[in-house]
């Protein structure tokens, strides 16, 4: 919890007092959802869940099965799972982007959301946060910066290791 509060304080420095904030997240098991809810409450921000058009099943999330949906998506850099819908992010200046760590980076559904919103994300401050049972967040933030170099990414924070 202390790390979360420090993270939020650092992120707040980058925001103007009048800035509007949204917490956008994908959560396959509920862990990232809980972290996103805590951040949204602390920041008095809007909360938005990225939902897969076809929800992930337990079998889809079996990382040990090389033919599971998550394994196939993560082994294909071009995979972009379809999402249910997007929210209007134009009114927001700061966007917290949350996800679980899959294969050291964000799940491909995060790419889907970013790709769907790319023009509207330019000029916004993006604050990544992640949940993981064992991996750090650094590799995923580096991946996001490399994949989307025109966007303004802050350093990420791992929440709830």
Secondary structure, DSSP 8 states (H G I E B T S, - for coil): -HHHHHHHHHHHHTS-TT--EEEEE--SSSHHHHHHHHHHHHHT-EEEE--BSS---TTTT-TT-TTSHHHHHHT-TT----BS-----TT-SEEEEEEEEETTEE-HHHHHHHHHHHHHHTTSEEEEEEE-SS--SHHHHHHHHHHTTTSEE---EE---
